[in-house]
Amino acid sequence: MKHLLSIMLLTGILVIPFQACKKEQSFHRSGNSNLQLITSAKAYFHDSVENSMRHPFGSYRIDAAKTIDWKAAQVVGLSQGPCVMVPVHYIKTLLIKSTSGAENLFSLDDITYLIIYKGKANAYHAEIITALPDTTSLKSSSQQFTGFVLVEDWSGQRLRQLKLNAGGSIQEFRPPSTTNSRSSRISTSERPVQSEAMIQICYEIVGYNYSKGDPGGGYSWTESLGCTSMYIAGDFTGGGGSTGGLPGYDYASIPAYSHPLPKIALVTGGPNIIANIQDYFKCFTNVGGSDHTYTVTVCVDQPVPGTREPWRLQSSPGSSSAASNPVDVGHTFMIFSETYGGTTITRNVGFYPRSGVYPWSQSAQGQLNDNEGTSYNISLTISITNAQFFNMLNYVSQGNNQGYLYDMSTNNCTTFAINALQAGFVNISSRIGSWTSGSGYDPGDLGEDIRNMPLSSNMSRNTVENPHPNVGNCN
């Protein structure tokens, strides 16, 4: 008897605007010949393909609005002759993260092409190629592509689905109804039958829309790529399989993939971990009276200064997004300062996740970081009493506690700062922002609320960053 162990490998897709450069591969023909081929292919597409009936398939990837970038068209050489390859541009650009590709991120624009070529009957064919690289392809120094290749017509109908393996072997997807199954056998032996375990790997695309222009209108979906038992070796030496088209190895040669984009995490771990917060704060003294003054400053690095945008592309140094992260969500941190006589003690502190958090994995162990080198564009300084000051320090100190979680929506860096102020009975109101995957306090909204709020006599606002190093030592 066989036991079927099904292992689901999820391919996650995060959808947000992004642009990247595509890899180029040219077919060595004269410039005029290439131009003629592209012109003819474009005419065929406009006359016979572009306006063909499109039926919704219920797949957001397939149904998504897209255009063809003819200015970037190129000619590549395949086994059946020249092929015109044109980048496909999605109106809502999609970024794709997959477990099969580890933490590498791709733009769907970078892995999707329209190809137009003439088949054996000298008739034009138009196909949309989407190539999903696996970790073998990403780690390889060669140009060999391994992973999945989806072949669809312009209407979205799936024509072929290939799995390209290391070593050059190619398997083609066959739905369960077309795969061969072996008849069950009954053992007549008195000897016990040892179970034979078969591990079946099933692949699935998990799509996630994240639109900057419509932060509350996102959606998610899944798209099955089948299981290993549904992929069988095919004869790709002489033709395009049962559905026609190109031989499988031609699809492997189409450069419908790019170098991996930087790993994306909406929020990453901080750069300067505070290992012992009690030691970090030990120089502060809890003394009442007018000879000791205490202030707390809330510093905000807005993703787009002067706006309520919850994020932007291209991270800025010191934000909650690492330099290799194309998404900048900004950051909120605090500066605590005590002055008495000629002595000043200053400490910077901000709250981060210990590991990266994503729209599909929003929580992680929290950790405190030293933000003395972090940039900001707006701040609010508040004069407070020693009791308020130490209530805030006590609240902040829990940020390193095991089990105290950072959460993108409910306990992010901005939430943490607002709650720390409230622990010292300082209340500032801020708008709740929203984004696909949740909502909560965010640097964009807090910065604008600080900019527009009426100030009490113990408050001051600054829209120009000043140096804010940690100051003061003690035994």
Kinemage of the C-alpha trace (Angstrom):
@kinemage 1
@onewidth
@group {chain A} dominant
@subgroup {mainchain}
@vectorlist {calphas} color= white
{ca met a 1} P 0.000 0.000 0.000
{ca lys a 2} L 1.332 3.409 -0.819
{ca his a 3} L 1.155 6.418 1.400
{ca leu a 4} L 0.999 9.696 -0.436
{ca leu a 5} L 2.798 12.518 1.289
{ca ser a 6} L 1.814 15.805 -0.305
{ca ile a 7} L 4.158 18.706 0.192
{ca met a 8} L 2.879 22.093 -0.882
{ca leu a 9} L 5.481 24.538 -2.098
{ca leu a 10} L 3.885 27.949 -2.209
{ca thr a 11} L 4.995 30.580 -4.648
{ca gly a 12} L 4.159 33.966 -3.181
{ca ile a 13} L 3.526 37.004 -5.334
{ca leu a 14} L 3.608 40.561 -3.917
{ca val a 15} L 2.130 43.132 -6.165
{ca ile a 16} L 3.457 46.687 -6.011
{ca pro a 17} L 4.802 49.088 -8.605
{ca phe a 18} L 8.384 48.465 -9.671
{ca gln a 19} L 10.621 48.806 -12.695
{ca ala a 20} L 13.675 46.756 -13.620
{ca cys a 21} L 15.948 46.206 -16.561
{ca lys a 22} L 15.554 43.154 -18.731
{ca lys a 23} L 18.257 40.885 -20.039
{ca glu a 24} L 18.837 41.252 -23.742
{ca gln a 25} L 19.712 38.577 -26.245
{ca ser a 26} L 19.858 39.442 -29.938
{ca phe a 27} L 19.682 37.231 -32.978
{ca his a 28} L 22.574 37.974 -35.296
{ca arg a 29} L 20.914 39.309 -38.422
{ca ser a 30} L 21.226 42.595 -40.223
{ca gly a 31} L 19.439 45.536 -38.669
{ca asn a 32} L 17.125 45.863 -41.665
{ca ser a 33} L 16.163 42.193 -41.519
{ca asn a 34} L 15.346 42.437 -37.839
{ca leu a 35} L 13.301 45.583 -38.407
{ca gln a 36} L 11.318 43.896 -41.151
{ca leu a 37} L 10.640 40.882 -38.957
{ca ile a 38} L 9.484 43.078 -36.073
{ca thr a 39} L 7.297 45.191 -38.363
{ca ser a 40} L 5.643 42.096 -39.831
{ca ala a 41} L 5.134 40.552 -36.392
{ca lys a 42} L 3.616 43.782 -35.085
{ca ala a 43} L 1.211 43.951 -38.029
{ca tyr a 44} L 0.175 40.335 -37.457
{ca phe a 45} L -0.401 41.001 -33.762
{ca his a 46} L -2.525 44.094 -34.390
{ca asp a 47} L -4.540 42.507 -37.203
{ca ser a 48} L -5.079 38.989 -35.924
{ca val a 49} L -4.309 38.760 -32.216
{ca glu a 50} L -4.744 41.955 -30.244
{ca asn a 51} L -8.496 42.297 -30.746
{ca ser a 52} L -9.303 38.620 -30.506
{ca met a 53} L -11.970 37.668 -28.019
{ca arg a 54} L -10.674 37.569 -24.446
{ca his a 55} L -12.614 35.644 -21.851
{ca pro a 56} L -11.988 36.160 -18.136
{ca phe a 57} L -10.261 33.103 -16.692
{ca gly a 58} L -10.634 34.030 -13.040
{ca ser a 59} L -6.861 34.261 -12.718
{ca tyr a 60} L -5.641 37.698 -11.728
{ca arg a 61} L -2.304 37.117 -13.414
{ca ile a 62} L -3.925 36.195 -16.717
{ca asp a 63} L -6.758 38.715 -16.544
{ca ala a 64} L -4.533 41.631 -15.500
{ca ala a 65} L -4.436 44.493 -18.008
{ca lys a 66} L -1.229 44.541 -20.014
{ca thr a 67} L 0.390 46.197 -23.000
{ca ile a 68} L 3.152 45.242 -25.428
{ca asp a 69} L 6.377 47.268 -25.473
{ca trp a 70} L 7.179 47.197 -29.185
{ca lys a 71} L 9.988 49.715 -28.762
{ca ala a 72} L 11.918 47.027 -26.864
{ca ala a 73} L 11.201 44.241 -29.364
{ca gln a 74} L 14.135 42.072 -30.379
{ca val a 75} L 14.790 39.084 -32.602
{ca val a 76} L 16.173 35.833 -31.203
{ca gly a 77} L 17.189 32.684 -32.999
{ca leu a 78} L 15.292 29.489 -32.246
{ca ser a 79} L 15.438 26.052 -33.829
{ca gln a 80} L 12.641 26.905 -36.253
{ca gly a 81} L 14.155 30.219 -37.269
{ca pro a 82} L 13.965 33.804 -36.073
{ca cys a 83} L 11.473 34.720 -33.378
{ca val a 84} L 10.321 38.217 -32.421
{ca met a 85} L 10.319 38.615 -28.657
{ca val a 86} L 8.556 41.603 -27.075
{ca pro a 87} L 8.362 42.539 -23.374
{ca val a 88} L 4.904 42.501 -21.818
{ca his a 89} L 4.120 45.396 -19.509
{ca tyr a 90} L 1.418 44.999 -16.863
{ca ile a 91} L -0.540 48.142 -16.030
{ca lys a 92} L -0.364 47.229 -12.348
{ca thr a 93} L 3.194 45.994 -12.210
{ca leu a 94} L 3.606 42.798 -10.234
{ca leu a 95} L 6.525 41.783 -8.052
{ca ile a 96} L 6.861 38.048 -7.560
{ca lys a 97} L 8.372 36.213 -4.609
{ca ser a 98} L 8.478 32.439 -4.627
{ca thr a 99} L 9.698 29.812 -2.224
{ca ser a 100} L 11.119 27.955 -5.214
{ca gly a 101} L 13.247 31.037 -5.862
{ca ala a 102} L 14.143 31.538 -2.193
{ca glu a 103} L 13.915 35.205 -1.180
{ca asn a 104} L 14.622 36.583 -4.644
{ca leu a 105} L 12.125 38.972 -6.102
{ca phe a 106} L 11.065 39.373 -9.713
{ca ser a 107} L 8.876 41.746 -11.628
{ca leu a 108} L 6.290 39.937 -13.725
{ca asp a 109} L 7.255 42.411 -16.450
{ca asp a 110} L 10.740 40.877 -16.412
{ca ile a 111} L 9.668 37.275 -16.840
{ca thr a 112} L 6.813 37.644 -19.330
{ca tyr a 113} L 7.219 38.033 -23.078
{ca leu a 114} L 5.140 37.935 -26.222
{ca ile a 115} L 6.816 35.803 -28.868
{ca ile a 116} L 5.787 35.712 -32.525
{ca tyr a 117} L 7.286 33.210 -34.938
{ca lys a 118} L 6.422 31.211 -38.037
{ca gly a 119} L 5.733 27.513 -37.635
{ca lys a 120} L 6.412 24.668 -40.029
{ca ala a 121} L 3.437 25.624 -42.217
{ca asn a 122} L 4.880 29.136 -42.509
{ca ala a 123} L 1.973 30.434 -40.431
{ca tyr a 124} L 2.423 32.941 -37.632
{ca his a 125} L 2.094 31.892 -34.005
{ca ala a 126} L 1.739 34.306 -31.076
{ca glu a 127} L 2.322 33.126 -27.512
{ca ile a 128} L 2.740 34.674 -24.093
{ca ile a 129} L 5.677 33.126 -22.226
{ca thr a 130} L 6.014 33.396 -18.452
{ca ala a 131} L 9.158 31.857 -16.945
{ca leu a 132} L 9.371 31.223 -13.187
{ca pro a 133} L 12.990 30.454 -12.219
{ca asp a 134} L 13.828 28.072 -9.395
{ca thr a 135} L 16.740 28.223 -6.958
{ca thr a 136} L 18.938 26.103 -9.231
{ca ser a 137} L 18.557 28.661 -11.994
{ca leu a 138} L 19.248 31.546 -9.626
{ca lys a 139} L 22.406 29.995 -8.205
{ca ser a 140} L 23.819 28.815 -11.516
{ca ser a 141} L 26.540 30.836 -13.209
{ca ser a 142} L 25.476 29.454 -16.585
{ca gln a 143} L 22.720 30.821 -18.779
{ca gln a 144} L 20.676 27.642 -18.462
{ca phe a 145} L 17.165 28.292 -17.215
{ca thr a 146} L 15.518 25.883 -14.815
{ca gly a 147} L 12.046 26.275 -13.425
{ca phe a 148} L 8.561 26.529 -14.875
{ca val a 149} L 7.583 27.934 -18.260
{ca leu a 150} L 3.928 28.760 -18.875
{ca val a 151} L 2.876 29.098 -22.508
{ca glu a 152} L -0.453 30.834 -23.135
{ca asp a 153} L -2.187 32.483 -26.029
{ca trp a 154} L -3.144 36.160 -25.944
{ca ser a 155} L -6.606 35.312 -24.617
{ca gly a 156} L -5.045 33.541 -21.640
{ca gln a 157} L -5.679 29.969 -22.698
{ca arg a 158} L -2.926 27.690 -21.382
{ca leu a 159} L -1.231 25.980 -24.308
{ca arg a 160} L 1.644 24.252 -22.573
{ca gln a 161} L 3.264 24.062 -19.178
{ca leu a 162} L 6.850 22.893 -18.912
{ca lys a 163} L 9.175 22.068 -16.056
{ca leu a 164} L 12.812 22.560 -17.037
{ca asn a 165} L 15.234 20.648 -14.847
{ca ala a 166} L 18.961 20.885 -14.225
{ca gly a 167} L 20.899 18.886 -16.769
{ca gly a 168} L 18.584 19.863 -19.596
{ca ser a 169} L 15.722 17.425 -19.049
{ca ile a 170} L 12.261 18.774 -19.769
{ca gln a 171} L 8.938 17.581 -18.411
{ca glu a 172} L 5.530 18.628 -19.649
{ca phe a 173} L 2.424 19.032 -17.545
{ca arg a 174} L -0.334 16.515 -18.091
{ca pro a 175} L -3.541 16.851 -16.076
{ca pro a 176} L -4.537 13.834 -13.965
{ca ser a 177} L -7.010 12.577 -16.584
{ca thr a 178} L -4.190 12.106 -19.096
{ca thr a 179} L -1.530 10.648 -16.821
{ca asn a 180} L -1.082 6.910 -16.720
{ca ser a 181} L -1.963 5.120 -13.519
{ca arg a 182} L -0.902 1.636 -12.510
{ca ser a 183} L -3.450 -0.923 -11.398
{ca ser a 184} L -3.434 -1.892 -7.745
{ca arg a 185} L -1.886 -5.247 -6.903
{ca ile a 186} L -3.013 -7.524 -4.069
{ca ser a 187} L -0.280 -9.483 -2.309
{ca thr a 188} L -1.061 -13.142 -1.636
{ca ser a 189} L 2.100 -13.664 0.377
{ca glu a 190} L 1.925 -14.194 4.106
{ca arg a 191} L 4.919 -11.931 4.535
{ca pro a 192} L 4.012 -8.440 5.730
{ca val a 193} L 3.995 -5.844 2.988
{ca gln a 194} L 6.299 -2.916 3.629
{ca ser a 195} L 4.703 0.400 2.779
{ca glu a 196} L 6.301 2.318 -0.045
{ca ala a 197} L 6.249 6.047 0.575
{ca met a 198} L 6.005 8.420 -2.348
{ca ile a 199} L 6.631 12.100 -1.826
{ca gln a 200} L 4.604 14.219 -4.188
{ca ile a 201} L 5.523 17.858 -4.524
{ca cys a 202} L 2.735 20.186 -5.524
{ca tyr a 203} L 3.387 23.682 -6.822
{ca glu a 204} L 1.124 26.640 -6.390
{ca ile a 205} L 1.324 30.322 -7.185
{ca val a 206} L -0.051 32.520 -4.436
{ca gly a 207} L -0.770 35.929 -5.851
{ca tyr a 208} L -0.955 39.129 -3.851
{ca asn a 209} L -1.888 42.546 -5.213
{ca tyr a 210} L -0.326 45.565 -3.555
{ca ser a 211} L -1.136 48.762 -5.416
{ca lys a 212} L 0.251 52.096 -4.287
{ca gly a 213} L -2.548 53.925 -6.069
{ca asp a 214} L -5.205 51.826 -4.334
{ca pro a 215} L -3.733 50.765 -0.984
{ca gly a 216} L -7.016 49.422 0.336
{ca gly a 217} L -8.091 47.586 -2.787
{ca gly a 218} L -5.756 44.634 -2.806
{ca tyr a 219} L -6.595 41.006 -3.295
{ca ser a 220} L -4.961 37.619 -3.202
{ca trp a 221} L -5.355 34.476 -5.245
{ca thr a 222} L -3.866 31.076 -5.919
{ca glu a 223} L -3.000 29.387 -9.186
{ca ser a 224} L -2.043 25.722 -9.219
{ca leu a 225} L 0.967 24.565 -11.197
{ca gly a 226} L 0.213 20.897 -10.584
{ca cys a 227} L 2.205 18.186 -8.806
{ca thr a 228} L 5.317 16.259 -9.760
{ca ser a 229} L 3.270 13.229 -10.826
{ca met a 230} L 1.572 15.426 -13.421
{ca tyr a 231} L 4.848 16.262 -15.163
{ca ile a 232} L 6.118 13.595 -17.518
{ca ala a 233} L 9.117 13.427 -19.793
{ca gly a 234} L 8.304 14.422 -23.336
{ca asp a 235} L 9.843 13.986 -26.753
{ca phe a 236} L 10.946 17.506 -27.610
{ca thr a 237} L 13.348 16.671 -30.375
{ca gly a 238} L 11.100 17.171 -33.338
{ca gly a 239} L 8.168 19.392 -32.618
{ca gly a 240} L 5.994 21.314 -30.290
{ca gly a 241} L 4.079 18.563 -28.610
{ca ser a 242} L 0.384 17.813 -28.877
{ca thr a 243} L -0.596 21.474 -28.958
{ca gly a 244} L 1.889 22.489 -31.629
{ca gly a 245} L 4.223 25.401 -31.136
{ca leu a 246} L 7.932 25.281 -30.425
{ca pro a 247} L 10.035 22.373 -29.182
{ca gly a 248} L 10.448 22.444 -25.419
{ca tyr a 249} L 14.144 23.278 -25.553
{ca asp a 250} L 13.337 26.470 -27.477
{ca tyr a 251} L 11.285 27.711 -24.552
{ca ala a 252} L 14.266 26.998 -22.330
{ca ser a 253} L 16.404 29.260 -24.488
{ca ile a 254} L 14.047 32.223 -24.423
{ca pro a 255} L 15.545 34.718 -21.974
{ca ala a 256} L 12.235 35.426 -20.288
{ca tyr a 257} L 13.855 36.033 -16.939
{ca ser a 258} L 16.169 38.579 -15.400
{ca his a 259} L 18.753 38.741 -12.658
{ca pro a 260} L 16.989 38.501 -9.304
{ca leu a 261} L 15.940 41.800 -7.883
{ca pro a 262} L 16.885 42.568 -4.267
{ca lys a 263} L 15.051 40.664 -1.591
{ca ile a 264} L 11.960 42.547 -0.559
{ca ala a 265} L 10.764 42.894 2.985
{ca leu a 266} L 8.477 45.740 3.845
{ca val a 267} L 10.296 46.057 7.156
{ca thr a 268} L 13.719 44.624 7.942
{ca gly a 269} L 15.684 44.146 11.128
{ca gly a 270} L 17.514 47.163 12.487
{ca pro a 271} L 21.191 47.843 11.784
{ca asn a 272} L 22.408 48.597 15.347
{ca ile a 273} L 20.930 46.209 17.860
{ca ile a 274} L 20.724 47.262 21.500
{ca ala a 275} L 21.578 44.014 23.244
{ca asn a 276} L 20.995 45.240 26.805
{ca ile a 277} L 18.491 48.060 27.091
{ca gln a 278} L 18.973 48.441 30.855
{ca asp a 279} L 22.670 49.048 30.320
{ca tyr a 280} L 21.869 51.406 27.440
{ca phe a 281} L 19.593 53.528 29.669
{ca lys a 282} L 21.611 53.251 32.905
{ca cys a 283} L 23.061 56.772 32.730
{ca phe a 284} L 19.653 58.390 33.139
{ca thr a 285} L 18.881 59.524 36.689
{ca asn a 286} L 15.410 59.827 38.145
{ca val a 287} L 15.586 63.124 39.997
{ca gly a 288} L 12.735 65.535 40.559
{ca gly a 289} L 13.018 69.296 40.712
{ca ser a 290} L 13.921 72.033 38.294
{ca asp a 291} L 17.663 71.316 38.144
{ca his a 292} L 17.046 68.192 36.017
{ca thr a 293} L 15.201 68.612 32.716
{ca tyr a 294} L 13.889 65.820 30.539
{ca thr a 295} L 12.777 65.734 26.922
{ca val a 296} L 11.575 63.130 24.484
{ca thr a 297} L 11.734 63.679 20.741
{ca val a 298} L 9.710 61.685 18.247
{ca cys a 299} L 11.564 61.589 14.925
{ca val a 300} L 9.803 60.559 11.739
{ca asp a 301} L 11.395 59.497 8.482
{ca gln a 302} L 8.466 59.682 6.077
{ca pro a 303} L 8.712 57.472 2.969
{ca val a 304} L 7.709 60.492 0.866
{ca pro a 305} L 8.421 63.639 2.924
{ca gly a 306} L 5.419 65.916 3.233
{ca thr a 307} L 2.875 63.247 2.265
{ca arg a 308} L 0.872 60.484 3.887
{ca glu a 309} L 2.184 57.806 1.526
{ca pro a 310} L 2.720 54.595 3.533
{ca trp a 311} L 5.677 53.479 1.382
{ca arg a 312} L 7.731 54.217 -1.675
{ca leu a 313} L 10.208 52.440 -3.877
{ca gln a 314} L 13.975 52.902 -3.478
{ca ser a 315} L 14.798 52.826 0.200
{ca ser a 316} L 16.560 55.634 1.973
{ca pro a 317} L 19.482 55.065 4.381
{ca gly a 318} L 18.417 54.528 7.975
{ca ser a 319} L 14.783 53.747 7.279
{ca ser a 320} L 13.091 50.564 8.427
{ca ser a 321} L 13.861 49.213 4.976
{ca ala a 322} L 17.372 47.933 4.381
{ca ala a 323} L 19.436 49.432 1.583
{ca ser a 324} L 18.913 46.318 -0.527
{ca asn a 325} L 15.156 46.544 -0.075
{ca pro a 326} L 13.415 48.360 -2.929
{ca val a 327} L 10.511 49.293 -0.645
{ca asp a 328} L 10.913 52.129 1.860
{ca val a 329} L 8.252 52.283 4.562
{ca gly a 330} L 10.039 54.982 6.561
{ca his a 331} L 10.678 54.811 10.280
{ca thr a 332} L 9.694 56.376 13.593
{ca phe a 333} L 12.115 56.479 16.511
{ca met a 334} L 12.627 58.345 19.793
{ca ile a 335} L 15.383 60.417 21.371
{ca phe a 336} L 15.473 60.582 25.174
{ca ser a 337} L 17.535 63.346 26.772
{ca glu a 338} L 18.287 64.411 30.354
{ca thr a 339} L 20.188 67.595 31.244
{ca tyr a 340} L 21.489 68.739 34.621
{ca gly a 341} L 24.262 71.205 35.380
{ca gly a 342} L 26.717 70.887 32.519
{ca thr a 343} L 25.823 67.251 31.802
{ca thr a 344} L 23.600 65.907 29.038
{ca ile a 345} L 22.655 62.282 28.531
{ca thr a 346} L 21.051 61.380 25.182
{ca arg a 347} L 19.961 58.033 23.811
{ca asn a 348} L 18.290 57.139 20.493
{ca val a 349} L 16.024 54.117 20.292
{ca gly a 350} L 13.672 52.588 17.732
{ca phe a 351} L 11.636 49.410 17.453
{ca tyr a 352} L 12.189 46.864 14.676
{ca pro a 353} L 11.454 43.226 13.893
{ca arg a 354} L 14.351 40.877 14.547
{ca ser a 355} L 13.811 39.369 11.096
{ca gly a 356} L 12.106 40.741 8.008
{ca val a 357} L 8.316 40.922 7.929
{ca tyr a 358} L 6.238 40.660 4.786
{ca pro a 359} L 2.590 41.052 3.788
{ca trp a 360} L 2.264 37.260 4.013
{ca ser a 361} L 4.168 37.055 7.327
{ca gln a 362} L 3.509 40.197 9.314
{ca ser a 363} L 4.881 39.439 12.773
{ca ala a 364} L 8.323 38.711 14.171
{ca gln a 365} L 10.178 38.921 17.458
{ca gly a 366} L 10.777 42.580 18.268
{ca gln a 367} L 14.123 44.190 18.979
{ca leu a 368} L 15.397 47.635 19.953
{ca asn a 369} L 17.952 49.492 17.878
{ca asp a 370} L 20.203 52.488 18.316
{ca asn a 371} L 19.018 55.094 15.770
{ca glu a 372} L 21.627 57.801 16.352
{ca gly a 373} L 22.623 57.601 12.683
{ca thr a 374} L 19.096 57.454 11.293
{ca ser a 375} L 17.788 60.273 9.127
{ca tyr a 376} L 14.419 61.922 9.645
{ca asn a 377} L 12.533 64.794 8.047
{ca ile a 378} L 10.209 65.951 10.826
{ca ser a 379} L 10.275 65.718 14.623
{ca leu a 380} L 8.338 66.707 17.726
{ca thr a 381} L 10.173 67.489 20.986
{ca ile a 382} L 8.264 67.445 24.276
{ca ser a 383} L 9.475 68.631 27.687
{ca ile a 384} L 8.305 66.198 30.354
{ca thr a 385} L 8.747 65.421 34.047
{ca asn a 386} L 11.084 62.799 35.431
{ca ala a 387} L 8.098 60.549 36.215
{ca gln a 388} L 6.828 60.753 32.639
{ca phe a 389} L 10.345 60.203 31.328
{ca phe a 390} L 10.917 57.007 33.285
{ca asn a 391} L 7.449 55.669 32.540
{ca met a 392} L 8.351 55.963 28.870
{ca leu a 393} L 11.737 54.307 29.404
{ca asn a 394} L 10.049 51.432 31.207
{ca tyr a 395} L 7.642 50.968 28.316
{ca val a 396} L 10.412 51.064 25.728
{ca ser a 397} L 12.495 48.541 27.682
{ca gln a 398} L 10.035 45.734 26.947
{ca gly a 399} L 10.889 45.906 23.230
{ca asn a 400} L 13.636 43.300 23.637
{ca asn a 401} L 11.576 40.911 25.766
{ca gln a 402} L 11.265 37.420 24.369
{ca gly a 403} L 7.786 36.983 22.944
{ca tyr a 404} L 7.203 40.700 22.493
{ca leu a 405} L 6.336 40.899 18.815
{ca tyr a 406} L 6.715 43.458 16.103
{ca asp a 407} L 3.623 43.469 13.887
{ca met a 408} L 3.249 45.439 10.666
{ca ser a 409} L -0.287 46.526 11.531
{ca thr a 410} L -0.724 46.438 15.294
{ca asn a 411} L 2.722 47.066 16.782
{ca asn a 412} L 5.104 48.643 14.308
{ca cys a 413} L 7.743 51.301 14.956
{ca thr a 414} L 5.158 54.111 14.881
{ca thr a 415} L 2.684 52.277 17.103
{ca phe a 416} L 5.496 51.581 19.547
{ca ala a 417} L 6.506 55.263 19.741
{ca ile a 418} L 2.913 56.471 20.182
{ca asn a 419} L 2.290 53.907 22.921
{ca ala a 420} L 5.549 54.845 24.656
{ca leu a 421} L 4.402 58.465 24.774
{ca gln a 422} L 1.037 57.389 26.164
{ca ala a 423} L 2.822 55.442 28.905
{ca gly a 424} L 4.117 58.842 30.033
{ca phe a 425} L 0.652 60.409 29.705
{ca val a 426} L 1.515 62.253 26.508
{ca asn a 427} L -1.149 61.741 23.880
{ca ile a 428} L -0.729 62.712 20.257
{ca ser a 429} L -3.356 61.749 17.746
{ca ser a 430} L -2.453 60.240 14.410
{ca arg a 431} L -4.463 59.011 11.485
{ca ile a 432} L -4.693 55.287 10.889
{ca gly a 433} L -3.175 54.439 7.534
{ca ser a 434} L -4.181 51.520 5.361
{ca trp a 435} L -2.421 49.237 2.931
{ca thr a 436} L -3.087 45.896 1.369
{ca ser a 437} L -2.553 43.401 4.169
{ca gly a 438} L -3.676 45.626 6.985
{ca ser a 439} L -3.815 49.038 8.551
{ca gly a 440} L -2.300 50.896 11.452
{ca tyr a 441} L -0.123 53.803 12.453
{ca asp a 442} L 2.602 54.644 9.969
{ca pro a 443} L 5.409 57.217 9.547
{ca gly a 444} L 3.729 58.942 6.611
{ca asp a 445} L 0.581 59.781 8.541
{ca leu a 446} L 2.341 60.531 11.825
{ca gly a 447} L 4.688 62.966 10.103
{ca glu a 448} L 1.801 64.892 8.573
{ca asp a 449} L -0.123 64.877 11.844
{ca ile a 450} L 2.899 66.344 13.640
{ca arg a 451} L 3.238 68.931 10.881
{ca asn a 452} L -0.370 70.084 11.279
{ca met a 453} L -1.022 69.642 15.004
{ca pro a 454} L -1.401 72.609 17.368
{ca leu a 455} L 1.526 72.718 19.785
{ca ser a 456} L 1.327 73.010 23.545
{ca ser a 457} L 3.748 75.258 25.404
{ca asn a 458} L 6.015 72.286 26.191
{ca met a 459} L 6.277 71.194 22.550
{ca ser a 460} L 8.428 72.234 19.610
{ca arg a 461} L 8.397 71.052 16.018
{ca asn a 462} L 11.343 70.756 13.651
{ca thr a 463} L 11.154 70.135 9.907
{ca val a 464} L 14.925 70.147 9.424
{ca glu a 465} L 17.047 67.249 10.588
{ca asn a 466} L 19.639 68.050 13.240
{ca pro a 467} L 22.493 65.785 14.349
{ca his a 468} L 21.344 63.572 17.208
{ca pro a 469} L 24.261 61.471 18.470
{ca asn a 470} L 24.151 59.566 21.723
{ca val a 471} L 25.807 61.710 24.389
{ca gly a 472} L 27.102 60.991 27.870
{ca asn a 473} L 28.761 58.099 29.664
{ca cys a 474} L 28.631 56.825 33.210
{ca asn a 475} L 30.212 54.113 35.300
